[in-house]
Amino acid sequence: MTAEWQLAVVAQNDPALATFNVQGFGAGIGKVGPYYEQGNWYRGGAVQMLFISWIYDYGIQNQVRPMFPSSTTQEELINASHFFDLAPQMPPVDWSQALRHLPEMDIIKVVGGPEGIFADRMEVSTGGAMIKRTPNDPAWYRGGLWHDDMQVNVPGFWFMSWYDVSIGPNLAAYNHVRKTAKGEVSNEQYAVIAPTLHCGYKRATENTIVGERSMGDARLNYDELTYGWFDHFLKGEDNHVLENMPKVRYFTMGMNKWQSSDSWPPRGAQPMTLYLSSGGKANTLNGDGALATSAPASDSADAFTYDPTDPVPSYGGNVCCTGNAVTGGAFDQRKMEARPDILVYTSEPLKDGVEASGPIDVTLFVSSDAKDTDVTVKLLDVYPDGTAYNLDETIQRLRYRNGYDKPLAWMEPGNVYQVKLSPMTTSNYFAAGHRIRIEVSSSNFPRFDRNLNTGGNNYDEVKSIAAHNSVHHSRQYASAVTLTVVKR
């Protein structure tokens, strides 16, 4: 599903009998640490809409297809391929329009897709249509979806990228395996994190451009790494491939160079907290939103209207598989920040450079006149000329703010609620003179599906209401972003 692959090998007593398993943990993550991804389906309780187009485009939805007996020989299959097109090839779809359709559960139907696992037909034993499941539905695990109480006990070579879908959950899974695997296997986990898009490792060049941002020379000899890895574990070759292989090899954007560490986040990394502040007018790039080292004494809340019929469009970001709906990567976000439904909080220019390598935690205090709504956040690197490149993004559906295994938490007008969002993660060097920025809104569409603000099922609704949302910041309501900073 995503490009975060664990290349896992199991070497038995006889190396000639060694077997290997290639498993996409981006597609297999259930619950790991704070994340309830459910196979990339959710983020913060909101549907990651890439999976709708992915299910359609890759033929997973279509249960009507050529079937061959298990006894069919390779020769017979080759001969059949001369008569039948055995590669799934769904008719093209304009996903930029299709993903806007309501109700959400009918999206595949209206583009002419067949009945299947998305909303219509599914084996009873697996728990029913996927769009109808909640993040904590036990049906997710009936198919073996990996989660915290399972173990991976094979060596692992994990490939990830900063602008793919589940970089945070995959790093959490990597750390989980290092902590829980049995014996020496826990020490046989290695990771590579590239500054590329989904499945974009080998597209790196002497001047790698991701979206609009130059990452410099991001090349790496992936063939040498992977073949050497498999030769060691599958063939039993004493090729010394592990001697110079760091536990984590990661590319730091802004610094534009590969770095290494024996852990993630890098050992010695420390939290750096910046607090949201404003005079109550943080709307747009031209507002008075700020990030400061201390919380303001009193609250001057920033208010905006979130209208699901006019959501904030996704512009760049950490995505895959959405056709023409979203183009991933780093883009100058200033044209987006002209919208009044985006709150913009920016630090002063940095006197010294700051390397942020690790999780980014955001806690906000919000209020709304709606029963339920979303909070979205982006982290950005602002250049001295004003260019603002997005690094990562997250979301929280507020009905789930108390936890996915807790009763739904509805809001009441006049009350202020603490919201801890699923962590973002990155490795970015904010050079001296640059500024750190976060955007806060209630939509990032179609990266995430729209909350219709009604408190209903969302997936089967066609009507929405506008929500009037506010972000509070003071000593009492200490809305803040905490970066993981590496001192060099």
C-alpha positions as CSV (number, residue, x, y, z in Angstrom):
1,M,0.0,0.0,0.0
2,T,2.6,2.5,0.9
3,A,6.4,2.5,0.3
4,E,7.2,1.8,3.9
5,W,8.4,-1.8,3.4
6,Q,9.8,-4.1,5.9
7,L,12.0,-6.5,4.0
8,A,11.8,-9.3,6.6
9,V,13.8,-12.5,6.3
10,V,13.8,-15.8,8.3
11,A,17.0,-17.7,8.0
12,Q,16.5,-21.3,9.1
13,N,19.2,-23.7,10.3
14,D,20.1,-24.5,6.7
15,P,20.6,-21.2,4.7
16,A,19.5,-23.0,1.6
17,L,16.0,-23.4,3.2
18,A,15.8,-19.7,4.1
19,T,12.5,-18.0,3.3
20,F,11.7,-14.4,3.1
21,N,8.6,-12.3,3.6
22,V,8.1,-8.8,2.1
23,Q,5.5,-7.0,4.1
24,G,4.1,-3.5,3.6
25,F,3.6,-2.2,7.1
26,G,2.0,1.0,5.8
27,A,-0.9,-1.2,4.7
28,G,-0.8,-3.5,7.7
29,I,-0.7,-1.1,10.6
30,G,-3.6,-1.3,13.0
31,K,-2.8,0.1,16.4
32,V,0.8,1.1,17.1
33,G,1.6,3.5,19.8
34,P,-0.8,6.5,19.5
35,Y,-1.9,5.6,15.9
36,Y,-5.1,3.9,14.8
37,E,-4.3,3.7,11.1
38,Q,-6.2,0.5,10.3
39,G,-4.2,-0.1,7.2
40,N,-4.0,3.6,6.2
41,W,-7.7,3.9,6.5
42,Y,-7.9,6.5,9.4
43,R,-5.8,9.3,10.8
44,G,-7.1,10.8,13.9
45,G,-10.4,9.1,13.2
46,A,-10.8,10.8,9.8
47,V,-10.8,8.7,6.7
48,Q,-7.7,9.0,4.5
49,M,-9.4,9.2,1.2
50,L,-6.5,7.8,-0.8
51,F,-7.8,4.4,0.2
52,I,-11.0,4.9,-1.7
53,S,-9.2,5.5,-5.0
54,W,-6.6,2.8,-4.2
55,I,-9.3,0.1,-3.6
56,Y,-10.9,1.1,-7.0
57,D,-7.8,1.5,-9.1
58,Y,-6.1,-1.7,-8.0
59,G,-9.1,-3.9,-8.6
60,I,-9.4,-5.0,-4.9
61,Q,-13.0,-3.8,-5.1
62,N,-13.8,-6.0,-8.1
63,Q,-14.7,-9.6,-7.1
64,V,-15.7,-10.5,-10.6
65,R,-12.4,-11.6,-12.3
66,P,-10.8,-14.6,-14.0
67,M,-10.2,-17.4,-11.5
68,F,-7.9,-20.4,-12.1
69,P,-7.8,-23.7,-10.2
70,S,-4.9,-24.1,-7.7
71,S,-3.6,-26.9,-9.9
72,T,-3.1,-24.6,-12.9
73,T,0.5,-24.9,-14.2
74,Q,2.8,-22.0,-15.0
75,E,2.7,-23.1,-18.7
76,E,-1.1,-22.9,-18.7
77,L,-1.1,-19.5,-17.1
78,I,1.3,-18.1,-19.6
79,N,-0.9,-19.5,-22.4
80,A,-4.0,-18.0,-20.8
81,S,-2.3,-14.6,-20.8
82,H,-2.3,-14.7,-24.6
83,F,-6.1,-14.8,-24.6
84,F,-7.0,-12.7,-21.6
85,D,-5.8,-9.4,-20.1
86,L,-5.1,-10.6,-16.6
87,A,-3.8,-7.2,-15.3
88,P,-6.6,-5.3,-13.5
89,Q,-7.2,-2.1,-15.5
90,M,-10.1,0.0,-14.1
91,P,-11.5,2.8,-16.3
92,P,-9.9,6.1,-15.5
93,V,-11.6,8.4,-13.0
94,D,-11.4,12.1,-12.3
95,W,-10.8,11.7,-8.6
96,S,-10.5,15.4,-8.0
97,Q,-14.3,15.5,-8.6
98,A,-15.3,12.0,-7.6
99,L,-14.0,12.3,-4.0
100,R,-16.3,15.3,-3.5
101,H,-19.4,13.1,-3.9
102,L,-21.8,12.7,-1.0
103,P,-22.7,10.4,0.5
104,E,-19.1,9.2,0.8
105,M,-20.2,5.6,0.9
106,D,-21.5,5.9,-2.7
107,I,-18.2,7.3,-4.3
108,I,-17.2,4.0,-5.9
109,K,-20.7,3.3,-7.1
110,V,-21.0,6.7,-8.8
111,V,-17.8,6.2,-10.7
112,G,-19.1,2.9,-12.1
113,G,-17.1,0.6,-9.7
114,P,-18.4,-2.8,-8.8
115,E,-19.9,-3.8,-5.4
116,G,-17.2,-4.9,-3.0
117,I,-15.4,-4.4,0.3
118,F,-15.7,-0.6,0.4
119,A,-19.4,-0.1,1.1
120,D,-21.5,-2.8,-0.5
121,R,-20.5,-6.4,-0.2
122,M,-18.1,-8.1,2.1
123,E,-17.7,-11.5,3.8
124,V,-19.7,-11.6,7.0
125,S,-16.6,-13.1,8.8
126,T,-14.6,-10.0,8.1
127,G,-17.0,-7.7,9.7
128,G,-18.8,-5.9,6.9
129,A,-18.1,-2.9,4.7
130,M,-15.0,-0.9,5.5
131,I,-16.4,2.6,5.3
132,K,-19.0,1.7,8.0
133,R,-16.3,0.6,10.6
134,T,-15.2,2.8,13.4
135,P,-11.5,3.1,14.2
136,N,-11.8,0.7,17.1
137,D,-14.1,-1.8,15.3
138,P,-12.8,-5.4,16.2
139,A,-13.5,-6.4,12.6
140,W,-10.3,-4.7,11.6
141,Y,-8.3,-7.4,13.3
142,R,-10.1,-10.4,11.9
143,G,-7.9,-10.3,8.8
144,G,-4.7,-10.3,10.8
145,L,-4.1,-6.6,10.9
146,W,-0.9,-6.0,12.8
147,H,-1.1,-4.2,16.1
148,D,0.6,-3.6,19.5
149,D,0.0,-7.0,21.0
150,M,1.5,-8.9,18.1
151,Q,5.2,-9.6,17.6
152,V,7.4,-9.5,14.6
153,N,10.3,-11.9,15.1
154,V,12.3,-11.6,11.9
155,P,15.1,-9.3,10.9
156,G,13.8,-6.2,9.2
157,F,15.0,-3.7,6.7
158,W,12.5,-0.8,6.7
159,F,12.3,1.7,3.8
160,M,10.3,4.9,4.4
161,S,10.0,8.4,3.0
162,W,9.1,11.8,4.5
163,Y,6.3,12.5,2.0
164,D,4.6,9.1,2.0
165,V,1.4,8.4,3.9
166,S,2.3,6.7,7.2
167,I,5.8,7.8,8.1
168,G,4.9,8.3,11.7
169,P,3.1,5.0,12.2
170,N,5.8,3.1,10.4
171,L,8.6,4.6,12.6
172,A,6.4,3.7,15.6
173,A,6.2,0.2,14.3
174,Y,9.9,0.0,13.7
175,N,10.6,1.1,17.3
176,H,8.0,-1.4,18.6
177,V,9.7,-4.3,16.8
178,R,13.1,-3.2,18.1
179,K,11.6,-3.2,21.6
180,T,9.6,-6.4,21.5
181,A,11.2,-8.8,19.1
182,K,12.8,-11.9,20.6
183,G,16.5,-12.3,21.1
184,E,19.0,-11.0,18.6
185,V,16.2,-10.1,16.1
186,S,15.4,-7.0,18.1
187,N,18.9,-5.8,17.1
188,E,18.5,-6.8,13.5
189,Q,16.2,-4.0,12.6
190,Y,17.4,-1.3,10.2
191,A,15.7,1.7,8.6
192,V,16.2,4.1,5.7
193,I,14.1,7.3,5.5
194,A,14.4,9.2,2.2
195,P,13.2,12.7,1.3
196,T,10.9,11.5,-1.5
197,L,7.3,10.8,-2.5
198,H,5.6,7.4,-2.4
199,C,7.8,4.7,-3.8
200,G,10.2,7.4,-5.0
201,Y,13.5,6.2,-3.7
202,K,15.2,5.5,-7.0
203,R,13.9,8.7,-8.5
204,A,16.4,10.7,-6.4
205,T,18.9,12.6,-8.4
206,E,21.8,15.0,-8.0
207,N,19.1,17.7,-7.5
208,T,16.0,15.9,-6.1
209,I,12.9,18.0,-6.3
210,V,9.9,17.0,-4.1
211,G,7.0,19.0,-5.1
212,E,8.7,22.4,-5.4
213,R,11.4,22.1,-2.9
214,S,15.0,21.1,-3.7
215,M,16.4,18.3,-1.5
216,G,19.8,18.5,-3.1
217,D,21.6,15.2,-3.8
218,A,19.4,12.5,-2.2
219,R,20.8,9.5,-4.0
220,L,21.5,6.3,-2.2
221,N,22.5,2.9,-3.6
222,Y,19.3,1.0,-2.7
223,D,20.2,-2.0,-4.9
224,E,23.5,-2.5,-3.1
225,L,21.8,-2.2,0.3
226,T,18.9,-4.5,-0.4
227,Y,20.8,-7.2,-2.4
228,G,23.6,-7.2,0.2
229,W,20.9,-7.5,2.9
230,F,19.3,-10.5,1.3
231,D,22.6,-12.1,0.4
232,H,23.5,-12.0,4.1
233,F,20.3,-13.3,5.5
234,L,19.0,-15.6,2.8
235,K,22.3,-17.0,1.3
236,G,24.3,-16.8,4.5
237,E,27.0,-14.8,2.8
238,D,29.6,-13.3,5.1
239,N,29.5,-10.0,3.1
240,H,30.0,-7.6,6.1
241,V,26.9,-5.6,4.9
242,L,25.8,-5.0,8.5
243,E,29.2,-3.7,9.7
244,N,28.7,-0.2,8.3
245,M,24.9,-0.2,8.3
246,P,23.5,2.3,10.9
247,K,20.3,1.3,12.6
248,V,18.6,4.4,11.2
249,R,19.8,6.2,8.0
250,Y,17.8,9.4,7.5
251,F,17.8,12.4,5.2
252,T,17.6,15.8,6.9
253,M,15.8,18.2,4.6
254,G,17.0,21.8,4.6
255,M,20.4,20.5,5.6
256,N,20.1,18.3,2.5
257,K,22.2,15.4,3.7
258,W,22.1,11.9,4.9
259,Q,22.6,11.3,8.6
260,S,22.7,8.2,10.8
261,S,21.7,7.3,14.3
262,D,21.4,4.2,16.5
263,S,17.8,5.1,17.4
264,W,14.8,7.1,16.4
265,P,14.5,9.8,17.3
266,P,18.3,10.3,17.4
267,R,19.9,9.8,20.8
268,G,20.1,13.0,22.8
269,A,17.2,14.7,21.1
270,Q,15.3,17.1,23.3
271,P,11.8,18.6,23.1
272,M,11.3,22.2,22.2
273,T,7.9,23.7,22.9
274,L,6.4,26.7,21.2
275,Y,3.1,28.2,22.3
276,L,0.4,29.6,20.2
277,S,-0.3,33.3,20.7
278,S,-2.2,36.1,19.0
279,G,-4.4,39.2,19.5
280,G,-7.4,37.2,18.3
281,K,-6.7,37.6,14.6
282,A,-4.5,34.8,13.5
283,N,-6.6,34.2,10.3
284,T,-4.6,34.2,7.1
285,L,-0.9,34.8,6.5
286,N,-1.4,38.5,7.2
287,G,-2.9,37.8,10.7
288,D,-1.2,38.3,14.1
289,G,-0.7,34.6,15.0
290,A,2.7,33.8,16.6
291,L,4.7,30.9,18.1
292,A,6.5,32.0,21.3
293,T,8.5,30.3,24.0
294,S,5.9,31.0,26.7
295,A,2.1,30.9,26.7
296,P,0.3,34.3,26.8
297,A,-1.2,35.4,30.1
298,S,-4.7,35.8,28.8
299,D,-6.8,34.2,26.1
300,S,-7.5,36.0,22.8
301,A,-9.1,33.1,21.0
302,D,-8.9,32.9,17.2
303,A,-12.2,32.1,15.5
304,F,-13.0,30.8,12.0
305,T,-15.9,29.2,10.1
306,Y,-15.5,25.7,8.7
307,D,-17.9,25.1,5.9
308,P,-17.8,21.5,4.6
309,T,-19.1,22.7,1.2
310,D,-16.0,24.8,0.9
311,P,-13.2,22.8,2.6
312,V,-9.5,23.8,2.6
313,P,-8.0,22.0,-0.5
314,S,-5.1,19.7,0.0
315,Y,-2.0,21.2,-1.5
316,G,1.0,19.0,-1.5
317,G,1.5,16.8,1.5
318,N,2.2,13.3,2.6
319,V,0.1,11.3,0.2
320,C,-0.1,8.6,-2.4
321,C,-2.6,6.9,-4.7
322,T,-5.2,9.7,-5.1
323,G,-4.9,10.1,-8.9
324,N,-5.3,13.7,-9.9
325,A,-6.9,14.7,-6.6
326,V,-3.7,15.5,-4.7
327,T,-0.1,16.0,-5.8
328,G,2.3,15.1,-3.0
329,G,5.4,16.9,-1.8
330,A,6.5,20.3,-0.5
331,F,4.8,23.3,-2.0
332,D,4.7,27.0,-1.0
333,Q,1.6,27.3,1.1
334,R,1.2,31.0,1.0
335,K,-1.7,31.0,-1.5
336,M,-3.5,28.6,0.8
337,E,-2.8,30.9,3.8
338,A,-4.9,33.6,2.2
339,R,-8.0,31.7,3.3
340,P,-9.7,33.1,6.4
341,D,-10.5,29.5,7.6
342,I,-6.7,28.9,8.1
343,L,-5.1,30.2,11.3
344,V,-1.4,30.9,10.9
345,Y,1.1,30.9,13.8
346,T,4.7,31.7,13.0
347,S,7.9,32.0,15.2
348,E,10.3,34.9,15.0
349,P,13.3,34.3,12.7
350,L,15.6,31.8,14.2
351,K,19.0,33.2,15.5
352,D,20.5,29.8,15.2
353,G,19.6,26.8,13.1
354,V,17.4,24.1,14.5
355,E,17.3,20.5,13.5
356,A,13.9,18.9,14.2
357,S,14.3,15.1,13.8
358,G,11.6,13.1,15.4
359,P,7.9,13.4,16.4
360,I,6.1,16.7,16.5
361,D,3.3,16.8,19.1
362,V,0.5,19.3,19.0
363,T,-2.0,20.1,21.8
364,L,-4.8,22.5,21.1
365,F,-7.6,23.9,23.2
366,V,-10.7,24.4,21.0
367,S,-14.4,25.2,21.2
368,S,-17.2,25.0,18.7
369,D,-20.9,25.5,18.2
370,A,-21.0,22.1,16.4
371,K,-21.5,18.7,18.1
372,D,-18.5,17.4,16.3
373,T,-15.9,18.8,14.0
374,D,-12.2,18.3,13.0
375,V,-9.0,20.0,13.8
376,T,-6.2,19.9,11.2
377,V,-2.5,21.0,11.6
378,K,0.4,21.5,9.2
379,L,4.1,22.1,10.1
380,L,6.0,24.4,7.8
381,D,9.5,25.7,7.2
382,V,9.3,29.4,6.3
383,Y,12.3,30.8,4.3
384,P,13.6,34.4,4.7
385,D,11.8,35.3,1.4
386,G,8.5,34.1,2.8
387,T,8.3,30.8,1.0
388,A,6.5,28.3,3.3
389,Y,7.1,24.6,2.6
390,N,4.9,22.0,4.3
391,L,6.6,19.2,6.1
392,D,3.9,17.1,7.6
393,E,0.2,17.2,8.5
394,T,-2.2,15.7,10.9
395,I,-5.9,15.7,11.9
396,Q,-8.2,14.8,14.8
397,R,-11.9,14.1,14.6
398,L,-13.1,15.5,17.9
399,R,-15.7,12.9,18.7
400,Y,-12.6,10.6,19.2
401,R,-10.5,13.1,21.2
402,N,-10.8,11.0,24.4
403,G,-9.6,7.8,22.7
404,Y,-10.9,5.4,20.2
405,D,-11.9,2.8,22.8
406,K,-13.9,5.4,24.8
407,P,-17.5,6.6,24.3
408,L,-17.9,9.2,21.6
409,A,-17.2,12.7,23.0
410,W,-19.6,15.3,21.7
411,M,-19.0,19.0,22.2
412,E,-21.2,21.6,23.7
413,P,-21.2,25.3,22.8
414,G,-19.3,27.5,25.3
415,N,-17.0,24.7,26.5
416,V,-13.3,24.5,25.8
417,Y,-11.8,21.1,25.1
418,Q,-8.2,19.9,25.1
419,V,-7.3,18.1,21.9
420,K,-4.0,16.1,21.4
421,L,-3.5,15.3,17.8
422,S,-1.7,12.2,16.3
423,P,2.0,13.1,16.1
424,M,3.6,14.4,13.0
425,T,7.2,13.5,12.2
426,T,10.0,14.8,10.1
427,S,13.7,15.5,9.8
428,N,14.2,19.1,8.8
429,Y,16.8,21.7,9.4
430,F,15.3,25.2,10.0
431,A,18.3,27.3,9.1
432,A,19.2,30.6,10.9
433,G,16.8,33.3,9.6
434,H,14.1,30.7,8.9
435,R,10.9,30.6,10.9
436,I,8.8,27.7,12.2
437,R,5.1,27.8,11.4
438,I,2.0,25.8,12.0
439,E,-1.4,26.1,10.3
440,V,-4.6,25.2,12.1
441,S,-7.9,24.6,10.4
442,S,-10.7,22.1,10.3
443,S,-10.2,20.5,6.8
444,N,-7.5,19.2,4.5
445,F,-9.6,17.8,1.7
446,P,-9.4,15.3,0.0
447,R,-6.3,14.2,1.9
448,F,-8.8,13.5,4.7
449,D,-12.6,13.2,4.3
450,R,-14.7,16.2,5.4
451,N,-16.4,16.2,8.8
452,L,-20.0,17.2,8.0
453,N,-20.2,18.6,11.6
454,T,-23.6,16.9,12.3
455,G,-22.5,14.3,14.7
456,G,-24.0,11.6,12.4
457,N,-22.3,8.7,10.7
458,N,-20.7,11.1,8.1
459,Y,-20.3,8.3,5.5
460,D,-24.0,8.1,4.7
461,E,-24.9,11.8,5.0
462,V,-25.4,14.4,2.2
463,K,-26.3,17.5,4.3
464,S,-23.7,19.4,6.4
465,I,-23.7,22.4,8.7
466,A,-21.1,25.1,9.1
467,A,-19.1,25.0,12.3
468,H,-17.8,28.1,14.1
469,N,-14.6,27.0,15.7
470,S,-12.1,28.7,18.0
471,V,-8.6,28.0,19.1
472,H,-7.8,29.2,22.6
473,H,-4.3,30.0,23.9
474,S,-3.2,31.2,27.3
475,R,-1.6,29.9,30.5
476,Q,-4.9,28.2,31.2
477,Y,-5.3,26.9,27.7
478,A,-1.7,26.3,26.7
479,S,-2.1,25.4,23.0
480,A,1.4,24.4,21.9
481,V,3.6,22.5,19.4
482,T,6.5,20.5,20.6
483,L,9.3,19.6,18.2
484,T,12.0,17.0,18.8
485,V,15.3,18.9,18.4
486,V,18.8,17.5,17.9
487,K,21.7,19.5,19.1
488,R,24.8,19.2,17.0
